Amino acid sequence: MLRRCCRFQDGGRKGLATRKDYFGRLRKMAWTCCSRVWVRQELWNSGNRAHRSTLYTQQRNGFRRPAQKSNFQRPNSGTSTKPQRRGLSPPVEDAVFSTPPRSVKKLVKPFFFTVGFSGCAFGSAAIWQYESLKARFQKYFEKTRSKWMDRMKIRSGLNIRREIHLWWKTLSEGQRAVSGIIAANVLVFCLWRVPAMQRTMVTYFTSNPASRVLCFPMVLSTFSHFSFLHMAANMYVLWSFSTSIVSLLGPEQFMAVYFSAGVISTFASYVCKVATGRFGPSLGASGAIMTVLAAVCTKVPEAKLAIIFLPMFTFTAGNALKAIIAMDSAGLVLGWKFFDHAAHLGGALFGMWYVTFGNELIWKNREPLVKAWHKIRTRSSKK
C-alpha cells in the first residue's frame, strides 16, 4: 500500500503536494483505526460486566464467542401453571416452604393447636348431642308433623327429590354421618384441578413442618387428595367401616374422634419429620381413617374382613390391624416415602387408645360441660 501511494505521489501532479502531508494523513488514519478498536473493546467489556453470574472466556485464535447459558426464570406467583401429577403428591412450590433447622421449637405451636382443637371437637360434639336429643323430644311431644302429611309432601315433590329422599332413608346412620365427609373430600379434590388455586391448595391443604403455615393445614390436609385413586381408596374404607364405628360411638362422638384423629395423626407426622429431617408435604385422610379402622378392629377383633379385589381371601380384623401396623413400622424405619407412615401409625395408635381408655376418660366425663351449657340455654330462653 505504501509503495502504491508513493508511486501515485511521484507520478501524479493532482495527488498530495509533499511527502510530509502524505505521512501526516497516514498517521491520522492509523490513530483513528486504533481509537475505534479501543472503543469497541471497552463497550464489549462493559457489556460483559453486567452479567456477573456468567463467566466469558475468549479464544486467542478466532473471534467465535462461547455459547451462553440461559438463566432459568421462575414464573411469577400470579401466573398459574397446570399441575404435574407425581403419583399421590401435588405440585410443590419452593416459595411456600422454608427450610427450618431440626428444632423442637417448630412443634410447640402444633402441639398446643392439637390439644386445643381436640378439646373443642369433643366439647362441640357433646353440645351437639345435647341439642339433637332436645330437638327429638320436642318433636316427639309436640307432634308437629303427622305421617300422612309427610307422605303427601314427598309425593307432591319432584321425582328426583323423592328418589333422593328414599335413597337417603335406605342408608344406615353411619353412612349418613360420613356422607358429609366424603362430599368435602370430593370438593377439595375438584379444587386441586383449578390452576388459579394451586398456590392456596399447597399452602393450606398440605401439611409440612417446613411450611410457613403450620396449624390450619393440620385440619384441612385430612380432606385433601391430589390423586383420584388415593381419594377413592380412602373413601371406600371410610364408607365400609362407617356403620360399625357409628354403632360403637354414635354420630356425635364419631365426628369428634374423626376430626381429632386427623389433627393427631398430622402432629405425629410433624414429629417424625422434625426428628429425621426429612421434610415434605403430606395430604390425605389416611391418618383419620386408620383411627376408625384401628378402633373397630380393636373393639371387634374376631370380625371377618376381605380385600375388595380378592373377596375369596378372608382374615380377622385383629390380624389385619397387626399387619398394617407392622407394614407402617417397617416403612417408618426404612424410610419409605410413598406413604406418610408416621401419620398412619399415629392414627392407628390413637384409635386403639381411644376405644380402650379414651372413651372412659373423655366422653363419659362430659357431664359438667353439658350442665353448664344447659344453664346457659335456660337463662337465654327466660330472657
N, C-alpha and C positions, 0 to 999 in steps of 0.2 A: 504493500500500500504506500509505503514511504517512497519507494522508487518511482511508482506511477505518478505520485503527486509532484515529485521533483522534476520528472520529465515534463509534466504538464506545465510546471512553473518555468522551466528553462525554455521550453519550446513555444509557449503561448504568450502573446502580449496582453490578452484580456484577462489573465489569471491574477494571482496575487502580485503585488508590487515588489515586494522584497522577501527574502528568506526569513527575516525576523518576524514579519507578520504571519507567515505560514506556520512557524513553530509556535507562536503565541496562540493561534486558534487551535492548533493541535493539543496543546496543554489544557486549554479551556474545555475542549470536548472530553478529554480524559478525566478531568475533575468532575464534570457533570455526570459522566457514567458511574464514577465511584460513589458520588453522593446518592444517586438513585439506588444503587445496590445496597448502600448502608441503610437508607430509609426503609427499603423493603424488608431488610433483615430485622430492623428494630420493630417494625409493625408485626412481623411474624412472631417474634419472641414475646411481644406484649400480648398477642392473642393466646399464646400458649400458657402464659402465666395465669390466665383466668380460670383454667381447669387444673387445680392443684391435685385433684384426686387421681388424674391420669398421667402417666409418665410417657413422654415422647422421646424417641431416640432417632437420630438422623444418621443415615449411612454416608460415609465419606465418598463412596463411589456411586454416583447416580443421584437422582432427585426424587425418587419414589417415597411417599410418606407411608408410614406403617398404618395398618387398619386400626381405627379407634373402636374401643368397646362401648357399646350403647349402655347408658346408665338406666337401670330399672327404676321406673317411677311408679310409686304406689298410687292407686286411684284414690280420688277424693272420697271422703266419707259420705258426701251427699249422693254420689252416683251409686246406683245399685247394680250388682252383678248377679248372675244366675248361680245358685249354689251348686257346688260339685258334690256328688254323692260319694262318700267314702265309707261304705259299709253302713254301720249304725251311727257314725259320727257326723255332726253337722259341719259346715264350713266354718273355720275359726279365723278371726281377725286378730292380728297381733296388737292392734291399738286397744282392744278391750281388756287385755290381760297384762299384768305386770309380772315380774319375776322376783317374788319376795324370798328372803332367806328362810331357811328351815327354822322358824322360831315358833315357840308355843304361844306367843302373844297373838298370833294370827287366829288362834282358836278361842280366844276369850269371848269375843262378841258372838260367834256362832253358838258357843255353849250356853250363854245366857238367853239367846234367842230360842234355842231348842227347849230349854226349861220353861220359859215364859209362854211360848206358843203351845206346847203340850198341855200346860195348865189351863190356858184359855180354851183349848179344844175340849177338854173334859168338862170344864165348867159350863161352856156353851151347850154341850150335849146334855148335861143334867138339867139345865133350864129348858132346853128344847123338849125333853121328855116330860117335864112338869107341864109345859104349855099344851103339848099334844094330849096328855091324859085329861087335862082340864077341858079341852075342846071336845073330847069324846064324851065326857059326862054331860056337858051342856047340850050337846046334840042329841044324846040319848033321852034326856029328861024333857027337853023342850019339844022334841018330835016336830021339827020344822018342816021336814020333808017326809012324805009317805012313799011307799014303794011304787004305787001306781003313778004318782006324779013323776018319779024318776024315770019310769019306763016310757011314759008319754014324752018326756023331754028328750030322751035318747032317740025315740022313733021320729020325732019331729025334726031332728037334725039331719045333716048330710050323711050320705052313706060312708064317706071316708072317715068322718068323725065317729060314726057308730062302730066301724071296724076297728079303729084305733082304741076306742073305749073297751070293746070286747077283748082285744088282744092284751090290753093293759090288765084287765081282770084275770086273765089266764096266767099272768106272771106271779111268781112267788114273792114274798115280802123282801127277800134278799136280792132278787133280780131287779125289783123296783128300786131298791136302795142304791145299787151300783149303776143304774141307768144314767143318772146324772154325771157320775164319774166318767163313764165311757163317752158320753156326749162332750164333756170338757176335753178329754184327750183327743177326740176327733177334731174339735175346733182348733186346738193348738197345733195339731198336725197339719191342718189346712193353712194356718198362718205361716208355717215354715215354707210353704210354696210361694208366698208373696215376696218378690225381690226387695221391695221397699222396707220390709220388716226384718231383714236379715240381721242387722246390727242390734236391734232391740231384742230379737229372739236369742242371739248369742249371749247378750249381756244378762238378761233376766231369766231365761229358760234353760240355761246350762249352769251347773254347779261346778265351781272350781275355786280352791283356796287361793289361787294366784290372781283371781279376778278382783277388780276394784269394788264390785258389789257382792257381798257375801251372804246376807241374811235372806232377802227375798227369793233368790234362786233356790234356796233350800226347800221351799214350798212349791214354787212354780215348776221346777225341773221334774217333779214327780208326775206332772201332767203333760210332759213334753216328750215327743217321739219324732225323730227325723226319718226313720225308715218305716215303711208300711208293714213289713214283716215283723219288726220289733213290736210295733203297736198291736198288731193282730194277735201275736202270741200272748202278750201280757193281758190284753182284754179278754181273751178266751179263758185263760186261767182264772182271772177275776170273776168272770161270769160263771164258771164251773163251780167255784168254791163259795159263791155269794150266798146260796141258800143255807149251807152248813154254818158259815160264820155268823150270819144274822140270826139264825135259830139259837146259836150259843150265846150271843152277846146282845142281840136286839139292834134295831137300826140306829138308834142314837149312840149307843156305846160303840158300835162298829165304826161309825163316822169318826168318832174321837180317836179310836185306835188307828184307823187308816191314815188320817192326817198326821197324827203324832209319829206313826211309823215312817212316813215319808221324810219328816224332818230328822228323826233319829238316825235313819239309815244314811242320809246325806252327811250328817255330822260324823258318823263312823268313817265315811269315805274321806272327809276332810282330815281326820286324824291320821289315817293311813298315808295320805298323800304328803302331809307335812312331815311325817316320820321318815318316809322313804325318799322324799324329794322328787317323786315322780308326779309332777303336776300335769293336769289335763282336764278338759271339760267332760262332764258326765251328765246324762239325762235319761229319763225313763222311769216308769212306775214299778220297776222290778223290786226295789227295796221294800216298798209298802206291800206289794203282792207277796213277797216272801214272808212278811209278818202274818198275813192271812193264811198262807199255806202252812206255815210252821204252827200257828195256833190250832188249826183244825187237825193236823197230824199229831200234835201233842195231846190234844183232848180225846181224839178218837184214833189211836194208833193202829187198831186192827181193821180199819176201813180199807176196802179194796180200791185200788187206783189202776188206771191204764193210760197208755200213750195214745194220742188221737190217731196217729198213722199206724200204730201196731196194737189194735184192740185185743188181739189174741193173747198178749202177754200182760198178765196182771201181777200186782205186787201190793204189799201192805203200805199204809200211809207212814208207819214208823220207819220202815226200810227206805222209803223214798226220801224222807227227811234226812236220814243218815247219809244217804248217797249224795244229796245236794250239798250238805254241809261239808262232806269230805272233798267234793269237787271244788267248791269255793275256797276251802282252806288250801288246797294244792295250788289253785290259781293265784292266791294271795302270796304264798311262799315263793312260787316260781316266777312271779312277776308277769303273768298273762295279762294282756292289755285289751282283749276283745270285749270282756265284760268288766264291770266295776264289782269285783268280788268282795271288797270290803263293805260296800253298801248291801250286798246280798247277805253277808254274814251278820251285819248289824241288824237288818230287818228280821232275819230268822231268830237270832238270839232274843230280840225284843218280843217277838210273838210267843216264844217258848216261856219267857219270863212272865209275860202278862197273864196268860191263861193259868199259870201255876201260882203266882203270888200277886200280880198286879191288880187283878180283879178284886181281891180281898182288901188290898191296901188303898186303892184309889176309888173305884166305882162304888163300893159299898160304904164308903165314908163320905159320900156326897150329901148326906142329910143336913148338915149345918148350912151349906150353901143354898140348898133348896128352901129351907126355912127362912133364911134371910131374903131370898127372892120373893117368897110368899108374903112376907111382911111388907116389902116394897110395893107389891101389886095391890094388896088390900088397902094400903094408905092412899095410893093413887086412885083407886076406884072410889073411895069415900069422898075424896075431893071433887 
